[in-house]
Amino acid sequence: MTTLAQSVRAFAFQLLGDWQLPWAVRMHRRGQLAQARRVYRRILARIPRHFSVLQLMGLLELTRMRYDRALAWLERAREIKPEDPILLGHLGCAYLGQRRFAEAEDWLQKARALRPDDMSICINLGQVYLHAGRLEAALACYQEAQRLAPQHPRPLVAQGWALRDMRRIDEAAQIFRDLIARFPGQGQWLTDLVPLLVMSGKHPEVFALLRERRMAAHFDGLIPPPHRRLRALGKPRWQPGVPLGGLTLLVHTEAGFGDALQGLRMALVMADRGAQVVLEVWPALLRLLQAVDPRITVVARGSTLPPYDRHVDLEHLPFLLEMAPDQMPPPPPLVLPAPRVAAWAERLGPRDGRLRVGFACTGNPRHGRDVDRSMRLAHFLNAMPQGVDLVCLQRVIRPQDTGAFALRPEVRVFGEQLADFADTAALIENLDLVISVDTGVAHLAASLGKPTWIMVSYIPDPRWMLDRDDSPWYPSVRLYRQGPDARWGPVLKRVAADVSARAQAPRALLEGHSTEAMAVTMSATEAQSCQ
C-alpha cells in the first residue's frame, strides 16, 4: 500500500519533471541534443514510465540517426500507450530510417487510421513510399496532405521532392518558385529550387534569384550532409564588390572530397584576380594539393590557420562570381612527384598488354543519397569482361562487399596502402581508364585528365545535369546514366561493352589518349547505332 509520504514524493518528482521538460524541449528544438538528453534522463530516473519523455528520447535518437536506439525508446513508450497515433507514426519513421519499408508502412497506416486528418502522418507515409521507389503513391500522399492543410507549405515541398525523383524537373521547380513567391520573407526553398535549376542548365535564373535576394553569400543548397551547416569563422565573408587586391582570402571547403577537387579551379580564379589565397582542405587532400600553385597556401582543416582578412566557401564561388560550368577554366594540373608514381608502378608490376582499369563502386556512406549513387561490388565485378587488369581504387571495402573479390581473385586491392589522395592519384597515373560511381575518386581521375567513366543515378547530382554523356567540368569524362528504372544492370551492360571495345584498341593509341584512340574506342553502343 502506498503511504501518504510516498504519494507526496511521487507528486513532487512529477512537478519537478514537468518544470524541467519545457526547457529540455527548447534545447531539443535548437539542436542542443546533449543538454536535452541529460534532462530527459534525469526525469526518467525519477519517473521511469514518463510517456512523453520516453517518446522524446526516441525522437532524439531519430535525429541522431541511431535507429535501433530510437526503436527501443519508442517501444518502451508504446507499452504505456499502445494506440497513441503520434507514437505509432514515430515508430514508422524509425523503421524508415532502417529502410524496413514494409514495417514503416504498417505503423504509419495504423497511425493514419487512428488520426486520418493528421498532415504530418500523411507526409511521413509518403516519405516511406518515396524512399521505397513507389513515387506515384508518395505523390498521392503528399496531395492528400495538401488537401488536409491547404495553407501549409510542407505538402507542397514534399510534392516537389516526389516530382524531382520522378524526373519531372520543370514541375518540381515551379512548385518551389511558387513557394518562394508565396512566402517572400523565407529563403529556405531556394535550397530546393537551385539544384533543380542547375540540373536543368538554367544558371542565369539561378544567378538572378540569388542576386535579387542577396543570399548568394549564404547559399548552401548544393552542399550535401553531413557538412551542410555554415561555419562561423569570426571574420567577414567575402562578397562580390569587395576588392581582392592585397586581400588575404581564406577559401575553405564545407563539402566532400569530390566537391573540393571540382572547385579547386575557383581558388586559382581568386588568385588570378589578386587575392592572396589560403586554401583549407580536408587532411586527406593536403599532400596532393600542397604544390598546386605557388600563389596559394594550402592548409589542412583542423590545423592552425594563418592570418586572413575574409573567408569564402569554395563551393559558393561559382554562384558568387556568376560563372556557369561552360565558363569555368579547366581543372588545374596536379603535380605528382615522379618517385611516387614510379613506386606505384612498381607495386602494380610490369604491363602485360591488358587494359588496366581502376574502379570505385561506393563513396561516403553518410552521403544523403548514398543508396542511389553506390552499387554492390559483386554486381560490378560480375559485369566486367575477362582479360582486363582490374585495380580497386577504394581505400575502404564495405562489410557486405568483402566477399565479392572471390568472384575475381585477380583483382588488385591496395586498401590502406592508399594513405590519402596523393597515393590514389599516383596509382591512377599508372592506369588506362577509371570507372567509378559519383564519388571523390571520379573527380580525382577526371582532374588528372585520365579517361574517366562515371556511372550516374537516374536523379543525378545537379553538376552532371540531364540527358548528356559529357561534362563541361571535365573534358575526359563520359557519363553512363541510369534509365527510368533506376537500375545499375543496364548501365553495367553498356560499360562492359565499351570496356571490351577499348581493350581491343592498340596499345599505342591508348597511350596519350589521342584523337585516333578516341575514334578506335568509340562506345560499342554508338558503333551499333551507326550500323
Secondary structure, DSSP 8 states (H G I E B T S, - for coil): ---HHHHHHHHHHHHHHHHHHHHHHHHHHTT-HHHHHHHHHHHHHH-TT-HHHHHHHHHHHHHTT-HHHHHHHHHHHHHH-TT-HHHHHHHHHHHHHTT-HHHHHHHHHHHHHH-TT-HHHHHHHHHHHHHTT-HHHHHHHHHHHHHH-TT-SHHHHHHHHHHHHTT-HHHHHHHHHHHHHHSTT--TTHHHHHHHHHHTT-HHHHHHHHHHHT-GGG--TT--TTS-S----SS-B--TTS--TT-EEEEE--S-HHHHHHHHHHHHHHHHTT-EEEEEE-HHHHHHHTTS-TTEEEEETTS-----SEEEEGGGHHHHTT--GGGS---------HHHHHHHHHHH-S--SS-EEEEE----TTSTTHHHH---HHHHHHHS-TT-EEEE--SS--GGGGGGGGT-TT-EE-GGG--SHHHHHHHHTT-SEEEEESSHHHHHHHHTT--EEEEE-SS--GGG-SS-SSBTTBTTEEEEE--TT--SHHHHHHHHHHHHHHHTS-HHHHTTT-HHHHHHT--HHHHHHH-
